[in-house]
């Protein structure tokens, strides 16, 4: 697979002769991330025993030894580095010379520990222990209290805020709209990178009521945001911070940190079963851990997420060769007028209208089946509160209800159309199926395949199934009736006897709905703080 390859260097418009590659792959090759999983996997097999371990991400590898003192730990590390089949032998057999200047040794212990930190002696050189090191963009210190990383993040944030302030002035520079965009899209992500690890207060750090991070760090982040808000609003230096945040439409810094941490733990709760962290996140006793708590324990206890009931996003995407190949037709009109004309001129015997709706904090879906203009069948489904489900999810449930009705023996062989007033729900059928709510799309495609197989059993059956996008609230009778039914079901419950098997049990909580509900909560708290401020 890697034979017969070459690369060409270009400089100032002049191209050199092709250079044959006999080792490695070309710079920027898209296969590099995939091939690295095979290239360095042997490094993870070097540690043997309970007290040894290894971590790796692409070309960043960590060897870990756990013992009673650092002398024994260093002996085990030296053994992993120098023994037969160790790291040094791997580097020779894989044509990957180790750069010992990049080796870092860090001895982890409690901050009150008095254990002596000794040097690590290797045949090539002597490695002195360091108090901190950077790994994957985070500075890890020997006491694991994240003080160095916090100082680094504050320094980096101050630098970015000062750079942004240099771009604006009272009569010159970029407009406030783009200053705010620059601050929220560049500065904040740089400041709060991995904040769910280093900006979560441990048991010994002082915090304010209802705030997740340590007081000192949050105050420093607040000063950085104040600089950003001054640049956005071009306000006076004596302006109140609350007023600057309101005029710049920026969440208070403490709420922003809380938002980032909540998003991180929600992503972890959505990890599939094959992920290494799935078992850890979904362990029932993890939030009740009393000793040796890490950031993960604090986040789970703080936000109280139902990790077991959260929808799991699959690791593997849909087979790219199958994307767009579905056993039905899709028609999305370019305008609302064309959509109305298209529905009015449909000739299918079976017409199904589906819709999803949210009303008074509840979400519901409905589907109506008509045969030659006569109303035959109606199905409802109650999805629970909008803090757990979205309207987009309800639209896909409505589509699933319509396919379930069509899959009955009586209507399976007839030409049919399904009307959906949400384009995103229709386009999800041809997506990679790796977003929240797409478990419903997989079930819809399964039912569609079942309908198609039943049609193929009949040689003369040429009936087709088409999904149309219907412009909502345009007076289309079937669409209006379904909208009324969907709003009505939000007030009550649904009869599970007529529902498809997939919908007879509660659906998993949608991560997008959880994030939206938490963001709305933060905005309400911000409004209350603004009203109570003086």
C-alpha positions as CSV (number, residue, x, y, z in Angstrom):
1,X,0.0,0.0,0.0
2,X,2.9,2.4,0.7
3,X,5.1,1.3,-2.3
4,X,5.8,3.2,-5.5
5,X,5.3,6.7,-3.9
6,X,7.0,10.0,-4.5
7,X,6.8,13.6,-3.5
8,X,7.7,16.9,-5.2
9,X,9.0,20.1,-3.5
10,X,8.1,23.5,-4.9
11,X,9.7,26.8,-4.0
12,X,9.0,30.2,-5.5
13,X,7.3,28.6,-8.5
14,X,10.2,26.2,-9.2
15,X,9.5,22.5,-8.8
16,X,12.2,20.0,-8.1
17,X,12.4,16.5,-9.5
18,X,10.2,13.9,-7.9
19,X,11.8,12.3,-4.8
20,X,11.1,8.6,-4.2
21,X,9.8,7.8,-0.7
22,X,11.2,4.6,0.8
23,X,10.2,5.4,4.5
24,X,7.1,6.9,6.0
25,X,4.5,8.8,4.1
26,X,4.2,12.2,2.5
27,X,3.7,15.4,4.6
28,X,0.0,16.1,5.0
29,X,-1.1,12.7,3.8
30,X,-4.8,12.1,4.9
31,X,-3.8,8.4,5.8
32,X,-1.4,9.5,8.4
33,X,-3.8,9.5,11.3
34,X,-5.2,6.1,10.4
35,X,-1.8,4.5,9.8
36,X,-0.4,5.8,13.0
37,X,-2.9,3.6,14.9
38,X,-1.0,0.6,13.5
39,X,2.4,2.2,13.6
40,X,2.7,2.8,17.4
41,X,0.3,0.2,18.7
42,X,3.3,-1.9,19.9
43,X,4.3,0.8,22.3
44,X,1.1,0.1,24.3
45,X,2.0,-3.5,24.7
46,X,5.4,-2.8,26.3
47,X,4.1,-2.3,29.9
48,X,3.5,-5.6,31.7
49,X,1.9,-6.0,35.1
50,X,-0.6,-4.0,37.2
51,X,1.9,-1.3,38.1
52,X,2.8,-0.4,34.6
53,X,0.7,1.3,31.9
54,X,1.0,3.4,28.7
55,X,-1.0,6.1,27.0
56,X,-0.6,7.2,23.4
57,X,-2.1,9.8,21.0
58,X,-0.5,9.8,17.5
59,X,3.2,10.5,18.2
60,X,2.8,11.5,21.9
61,X,3.3,8.5,24.2
62,X,3.5,8.3,28.0
63,X,5.0,5.4,30.0
64,X,3.6,5.1,33.6
65,X,4.9,3.2,36.6
66,X,3.2,3.2,40.0
67,X,5.2,2.2,43.1
68,X,5.8,3.2,46.8
69,X,8.8,5.5,46.0
70,X,10.3,7.2,43.0
71,X,13.5,5.0,42.9
72,X,11.4,1.9,42.2
73,X,9.3,3.8,39.7
74,X,12.4,4.9,37.8
75,X,13.7,1.4,37.7
76,X,10.5,0.2,36.1
77,X,10.6,3.0,33.6
78,X,14.2,2.2,32.7
79,X,13.2,-1.4,32.2
80,X,10.4,-0.5,29.8
81,X,12.8,1.8,27.9
82,X,15.9,-0.5,27.7
83,X,14.8,-4.1,27.9
84,X,14.4,-6.4,24.9
85,X,11.2,-5.5,23.2
86,X,11.2,-2.1,24.9
87,X,10.9,1.4,23.6
88,X,14.5,1.6,22.4
89,X,14.2,-1.6,20.4
90,X,10.9,-0.4,19.0
91,X,12.5,2.9,17.8
92,X,15.2,0.9,16.0
93,X,12.9,-1.6,14.3
94,X,10.5,1.1,13.2
95,X,13.2,3.5,11.9
96,X,12.1,6.1,14.4
97,X,15.1,7.5,16.3
98,X,14.2,8.8,19.7
99,X,15.1,12.4,20.5
100,X,16.2,12.2,24.2
101,X,16.0,16.0,24.4
102,X,12.3,15.7,24.1
103,X,12.0,13.1,26.9
104,X,10.3,14.5,30.1
105,X,10.3,12.8,33.5
106,X,7.7,13.9,36.0
107,X,7.2,12.3,39.5
108,X,3.6,12.6,40.7
109,X,2.9,12.7,44.4
110,X,0.7,14.6,46.9
111,X,1.7,18.2,47.3
112,X,2.5,17.5,51.0
113,X,4.7,14.5,50.2
114,X,8.3,14.7,51.2
115,X,9.6,11.8,49.0
116,X,12.9,12.5,47.3
117,X,12.7,12.9,43.5
118,X,15.7,11.2,42.0
119,X,17.1,11.2,38.4
120,X,16.3,8.5,35.8
121,X,19.5,6.9,34.5
122,X,19.3,5.6,30.9
123,X,22.2,4.2,28.9
124,X,22.0,7.2,26.5
125,X,21.7,10.0,29.1
126,X,20.5,11.0,32.5
127,X,17.0,12.5,32.8
128,X,16.3,15.0,35.5
129,X,12.7,15.2,36.9
130,X,10.7,18.2,36.0
131,X,7.9,19.9,38.0
132,X,5.6,20.2,35.0
133,X,5.2,19.2,31.4
134,X,2.9,19.9,28.5
135,X,0.9,17.0,27.0
136,X,-1.7,17.5,24.3
137,X,-1.9,21.2,25.0
138,X,-2.3,20.9,28.8
139,X,0.4,21.6,31.3
140,X,0.5,18.8,33.9
141,X,2.2,19.5,37.2
142,X,3.6,17.0,39.7
143,X,0.9,17.7,42.3
144,X,-1.9,17.5,39.8
145,X,-3.4,20.7,41.2
146,X,-3.3,22.5,37.7
147,X,-1.8,25.7,39.1
148,X,0.7,25.9,36.2
149,X,-2.0,25.3,33.6
150,X,-4.3,27.9,35.2
151,X,-1.5,30.5,35.1
152,X,-0.7,29.6,31.5
153,X,-4.3,29.9,30.4
154,X,-4.7,33.3,32.1
155,X,-1.5,34.5,30.5
156,X,-2.6,33.3,27.1
157,X,-6.0,34.9,27.5
158,X,-4.6,38.2,28.6
159,X,-2.3,38.2,25.5
160,X,-5.3,37.5,23.2
161,X,-7.5,40.2,24.8
162,X,-4.7,42.8,24.4
163,X,-4.2,41.8,20.8
164,X,-7.9,42.3,20.1
165,X,-8.0,45.7,21.9
166,X,-5.2,46.8,19.5
167,X,-7.6,46.2,16.5
168,X,-10.2,48.8,17.6
169,X,-10.4,52.5,18.4
170,X,-13.1,55.2,18.7
171,X,-12.8,56.2,15.1
172,X,-10.9,53.3,13.4
173,X,-10.5,49.6,13.4
174,X,-13.0,46.7,12.9
175,X,-16.6,47.0,13.9
176,X,-18.0,45.7,17.3
177,X,-19.8,42.9,15.5
178,X,-16.5,41.4,14.2
179,X,-14.7,42.2,17.5
180,X,-17.2,40.1,19.4
181,X,-17.0,37.3,16.8
182,X,-13.2,37.4,17.1
183,X,-13.4,37.2,20.9
184,X,-16.0,34.4,21.1
185,X,-14.5,32.3,18.3
186,X,-10.8,32.7,18.9
187,X,-10.0,34.1,22.4
188,X,-12.5,32.1,24.5
189,X,-11.7,28.7,23.0
190,X,-8.0,29.4,23.5
191,X,-8.5,30.4,27.1
192,X,-10.9,27.6,28.1
193,X,-9.3,24.8,26.2
194,X,-9.7,21.7,28.4
195,X,-11.3,23.9,31.2
196,X,-13.3,20.8,32.3
197,X,-9.9,19.4,33.5
198,X,-8.1,22.4,35.1
199,X,-10.9,24.8,35.9
200,X,-12.9,22.5,38.2
201,X,-12.4,23.2,41.9
202,X,-11.0,20.4,44.1
203,X,-11.9,19.7,47.7
204,X,-9.3,22.2,49.1
205,X,-10.0,25.1,46.8
206,X,-12.4,28.0,47.7
207,X,-15.4,28.5,45.5
208,X,-18.4,30.8,45.4
209,X,-21.9,29.6,45.8
210,X,-23.3,28.0,42.6
211,X,-19.9,28.4,40.8
212,X,-18.0,25.4,39.6
213,X,-14.5,26.8,39.4
214,X,-12.0,28.1,42.0
215,X,-12.4,31.7,43.0
216,X,-9.0,32.9,42.0
217,X,-9.1,31.5,38.5
218,X,-12.7,32.7,37.8
219,X,-11.7,36.3,39.0
220,X,-8.8,36.2,36.6
221,X,-10.9,35.0,33.7
222,X,-13.4,37.7,34.6
223,X,-10.7,40.4,34.2
224,X,-9.8,38.9,30.7
225,X,-13.5,39.0,29.7
226,X,-13.7,42.6,30.9
227,X,-10.9,43.5,28.6
228,X,-12.7,41.8,25.7
229,X,-16.0,43.5,26.5
230,X,-14.3,46.9,26.6
231,X,-12.9,46.2,23.1
232,X,-16.3,45.1,21.8
233,X,-18.3,48.1,23.3
234,X,-15.4,50.6,23.2
235,X,-16.7,51.7,26.6
236,X,-15.1,53.6,29.4
237,X,-12.6,51.9,31.7
238,X,-14.7,52.8,34.7
239,X,-17.8,51.0,33.3
240,X,-19.3,48.3,35.4
241,X,-18.5,44.8,34.3
242,X,-22.2,43.7,34.5
243,X,-23.1,46.5,32.2
244,X,-20.3,45.7,29.7
245,X,-21.3,42.0,29.6
246,X,-24.9,43.0,28.9
247,X,-24.0,45.5,26.1
248,X,-21.6,43.0,24.5
249,X,-24.1,40.2,25.0
250,X,-21.5,38.0,26.7
251,X,-22.4,35.5,29.4
252,X,-20.6,36.3,32.7
253,X,-17.2,34.6,32.8
254,X,-18.3,32.1,35.6
255,X,-21.3,31.1,33.5
256,X,-19.2,30.7,30.4
257,X,-16.8,28.3,32.3
258,X,-19.8,26.4,33.6
259,X,-21.2,26.2,30.0
260,X,-18.0,24.7,28.7
261,X,-17.7,22.2,31.5
262,X,-21.3,21.1,30.9
263,X,-20.8,20.6,27.2
264,X,-17.7,18.5,28.0
265,X,-19.5,16.2,30.4
266,X,-22.5,15.9,28.0
267,X,-20.2,14.8,25.2
268,X,-18.7,12.2,27.6
269,X,-22.2,10.9,28.6
270,X,-22.9,10.4,24.8
271,X,-19.9,8.1,24.3
272,X,-20.8,4.7,22.8
273,X,-20.2,1.3,24.5
274,X,-17.1,0.6,22.5
275,X,-15.4,3.7,23.8
276,X,-12.9,3.2,26.7
277,X,-14.5,5.8,28.9
278,X,-18.0,4.5,28.5
279,X,-17.8,2.1,31.4
280,X,-16.2,4.7,33.6
281,X,-18.8,7.4,32.9
282,X,-21.8,5.2,33.3
283,X,-20.7,3.5,36.5
284,X,-23.4,4.0,39.1
285,X,-21.1,4.8,42.0
286,X,-18.7,7.3,40.3
287,X,-20.6,10.4,41.5
288,X,-20.5,9.1,45.0
289,X,-16.7,8.6,45.2
290,X,-15.3,10.1,48.4
291,X,-11.6,9.8,48.1
292,X,-9.1,10.7,45.3
293,X,-11.7,12.6,43.3
294,X,-10.7,13.9,39.9
295,X,-12.4,16.4,37.5
296,X,-14.7,13.7,36.2
297,X,-16.1,13.0,39.7
298,X,-16.7,16.7,40.4
299,X,-18.4,17.3,37.0
300,X,-20.8,14.3,37.4
301,X,-21.7,15.3,40.9
302,X,-22.2,19.0,39.9
303,X,-24.4,18.5,36.9
304,X,-26.2,15.3,37.9
305,X,-26.6,14.0,34.3
306,X,-28.5,10.8,33.6
307,X,-25.5,9.2,31.8
308,X,-27.2,5.8,31.3
309,X,-30.3,7.4,29.8
310,X,-28.4,9.7,27.4
311,X,-28.3,8.8,23.7
312,X,-25.0,7.3,22.6
313,X,-23.5,8.7,19.4
314,X,-21.8,5.9,17.4
315,X,-18.1,6.0,16.8
316,X,-18.3,4.7,13.3
317,X,-19.8,6.8,10.6
318,X,-22.2,5.5,8.0
319,X,-20.5,3.6,5.1
320,X,-19.6,6.5,2.7
321,X,-20.5,4.2,-0.3
322,X,-24.1,3.9,1.1
323,X,-24.7,7.6,1.8
324,X,-27.4,8.9,-0.5
325,X,-28.4,5.3,-1.5
326,X,-31.8,4.9,0.1
327,X,-34.8,2.8,-1.0
328,X,-37.1,5.8,-1.6
329,X,-37.3,9.1,-3.4
330,X,-36.8,12.5,-1.9
331,X,-38.3,15.7,-3.2
332,X,-37.4,19.1,-1.7
333,X,-38.8,22.0,-3.6
334,X,-36.8,25.2,-4.0
335,X,-39.5,27.5,-2.7
336,X,-42.6,27.4,-0.6
337,X,-44.8,28.0,-3.6
338,X,-43.3,25.1,-5.5
339,X,-43.8,22.9,-2.5
340,X,-47.5,23.8,-2.3
341,X,-48.0,23.1,-6.0
342,X,-46.1,19.8,-5.7
343,X,-48.4,18.6,-2.9
344,X,-51.5,19.7,-4.6
345,X,-50.6,17.7,-7.8
346,X,-49.5,14.5,-6.2
347,X,-51.2,11.3,-7.6
348,X,-50.3,8.7,-4.9
349,X,-53.2,6.7,-3.4
350,X,-51.6,6.8,0.0
351,X,-50.8,10.2,1.5
352,X,-49.2,10.5,4.9
353,X,-48.6,13.8,6.7
354,X,-46.3,13.9,9.7
355,X,-45.3,16.7,12.1
356,X,-43.6,17.4,15.4
357,X,-44.3,20.2,17.8
358,X,-43.3,21.6,21.2
359,X,-45.8,23.4,23.4
360,X,-45.6,24.5,27.0
361,X,-42.3,22.7,27.6
362,X,-43.5,19.3,26.1
363,X,-42.7,17.7,22.8
364,X,-45.0,15.5,20.7
365,X,-45.3,14.0,17.2
366,X,-48.2,12.8,15.0
367,X,-48.9,11.3,11.6
368,X,-52.1,11.0,9.6
369,X,-52.7,8.5,6.8
370,X,-55.2,9.2,4.0
371,X,-56.3,6.9,1.3
372,X,-57.8,8.5,-1.8
373,X,-58.6,11.6,0.2
374,X,-60.2,9.8,3.1
375,X,-58.8,10.1,6.6
376,X,-58.0,6.5,7.7
377,X,-55.5,6.3,10.5
378,X,-53.8,8.6,13.1
379,X,-50.9,7.9,15.4
380,X,-49.5,10.0,18.2
381,X,-46.3,9.9,20.3
382,X,-45.5,11.9,23.4
383,X,-41.7,12.6,23.8
384,X,-41.6,14.0,27.3
385,X,-40.2,17.5,28.2
386,X,-38.2,19.7,25.8
387,X,-35.3,19.5,28.3
388,X,-34.8,16.0,27.0
389,X,-36.0,16.1,23.4
390,X,-36.0,18.5,20.5
391,X,-38.5,19.5,17.9
392,X,-36.2,18.1,15.2
393,X,-36.3,14.8,17.0
394,X,-40.1,15.0,17.1
395,X,-40.1,15.5,13.3
396,X,-38.1,12.3,12.8
397,X,-40.5,10.5,15.2
398,X,-43.4,11.7,13.0
399,X,-41.6,10.3,9.9
400,X,-41.1,7.0,11.7
401,X,-44.8,6.8,12.6
402,X,-45.7,7.4,9.0
403,X,-43.4,4.6,7.8
404,X,-44.9,2.3,10.4
405,X,-48.4,2.9,9.1
406,X,-47.2,2.3,5.5
407,X,-45.5,-0.9,6.6
408,X,-48.8,-2.5,7.4
409,X,-49.9,-5.4,5.1
410,X,-52.8,-3.4,3.8
411,X,-51.0,-0.3,2.5
412,X,-47.5,-1.7,1.8
413,X,-48.0,-2.4,-1.9
414,X,-49.6,0.9,-2.9
415,X,-47.9,4.0,-4.3
416,X,-47.4,6.4,-1.3
417,X,-46.0,9.7,-0.3
418,X,-45.0,11.1,3.1
419,X,-45.2,14.8,3.7
420,X,-42.6,16.3,6.2
421,X,-42.4,20.0,6.9
422,X,-38.8,19.9,8.2
423,X,-36.0,19.7,5.6
424,X,-33.3,18.8,8.2
425,X,-35.3,15.6,9.1
426,X,-35.5,14.6,5.4
427,X,-31.8,15.3,4.7
428,X,-30.8,13.2,7.7
429,X,-31.8,10.2,5.7
430,X,-28.8,10.7,3.5
431,X,-26.3,11.9,6.2
432,X,-23.6,9.9,8.0
433,X,-25.9,9.2,11.0
434,X,-23.6,10.5,13.7
435,X,-25.7,13.3,15.2
436,X,-28.1,13.4,18.1
437,X,-31.5,11.9,17.2
438,X,-30.1,9.9,14.3
439,X,-31.0,6.6,16.0
440,X,-34.5,7.3,14.8
441,X,-33.3,7.7,11.2
442,X,-31.6,4.3,11.4
443,X,-34.9,2.8,12.5
444,X,-36.7,4.6,9.7
445,X,-34.3,3.3,7.1
446,X,-34.7,-0.2,8.5
447,X,-38.5,0.0,8.1
448,X,-38.1,1.5,4.6
449,X,-35.9,-1.5,3.6
450,X,-38.5,-3.8,5.0
451,X,-41.2,-2.1,2.8
452,X,-38.9,-2.4,-0.3
453,X,-38.2,-6.1,0.3
454,X,-41.9,-6.8,0.6
455,X,-42.5,-5.0,-2.8
456,X,-39.7,-7.0,-4.5
457,X,-41.5,-10.3,-3.6
458,X,-44.3,-9.2,-5.9
459,X,-43.0,-9.3,-9.5
460,X,-45.5,-6.8,-10.9
461,X,-45.4,-4.3,-8.1
462,X,-43.8,-1.1,-9.2
463,X,-45.2,1.1,-6.4
464,X,-42.9,3.9,-5.2
465,X,-42.4,5.8,-2.0
466,X,-41.6,9.5,-2.1
467,X,-40.9,11.9,0.8
468,X,-41.9,15.5,0.1
469,X,-40.9,18.6,1.9
470,X,-44.1,20.5,2.7
471,X,-44.1,24.2,3.5
472,X,-45.6,24.5,7.0
473,X,-48.6,26.7,7.9
474,X,-49.6,27.3,4.3
475,X,-53.1,26.0,4.4
476,X,-52.4,22.5,3.2
477,X,-55.2,20.5,4.8
478,X,-53.2,17.4,5.8
479,X,-50.3,19.3,7.2
480,X,-52.6,21.6,9.3
481,X,-54.5,18.6,10.7
482,X,-51.2,16.9,11.7
483,X,-49.9,20.1,13.3
484,X,-53.1,20.2,15.5
485,X,-52.7,16.5,16.5
486,X,-49.0,17.0,17.3
487,X,-49.8,20.0,19.6
488,X,-52.6,18.1,21.2
489,X,-50.4,15.1,22.1
490,X,-47.9,17.3,23.9
491,X,-50.6,17.8,26.6
492,X,-51.1,14.1,27.4
493,X,-49.7,10.7,26.7
494,X,-49.6,8.3,23.8
495,X,-51.1,4.8,23.4
496,X,-48.2,2.4,23.0
497,X,-50.2,-0.5,21.6
498,X,-50.4,0.8,18.0
499,X,-46.9,2.3,18.0
500,X,-43.9,0.6,16.4
501,X,-41.8,-1.5,18.8
502,X,-39.0,1.0,18.8
503,X,-41.2,3.7,20.3
504,X,-42.9,1.6,22.9
505,X,-40.2,2.4,25.5
506,X,-38.9,5.9,26.4
507,X,-36.4,7.3,24.0
508,X,-32.9,8.1,25.2
509,X,-32.3,11.7,26.2
510,X,-31.1,13.9,23.4
511,X,-27.7,15.6,24.2
512,X,-28.6,18.6,22.1
513,X,-31.7,19.2,24.3
514,X,-29.7,18.8,27.5
515,X,-27.2,21.5,26.3
516,X,-30.0,23.8,25.2
517,X,-31.8,23.4,28.5
518,X,-28.6,24.2,30.5
519,X,-27.8,27.2,28.3
520,X,-31.3,28.6,28.9
521,X,-30.9,28.1,32.6
522,X,-27.6,30.1,32.5
523,X,-29.4,32.9,30.6
524,X,-32.2,33.0,33.2
525,X,-29.7,33.2,36.0
526,X,-27.9,36.0,34.2
527,X,-31.1,37.9,33.9
528,X,-31.8,37.5,37.6
529,X,-28.3,38.6,38.5
530,X,-28.8,41.7,36.3
531,X,-32.1,42.6,37.9
532,X,-30.6,42.2,41.4
533,X,-27.3,44.1,40.6
534,X,-26.9,47.7,41.8
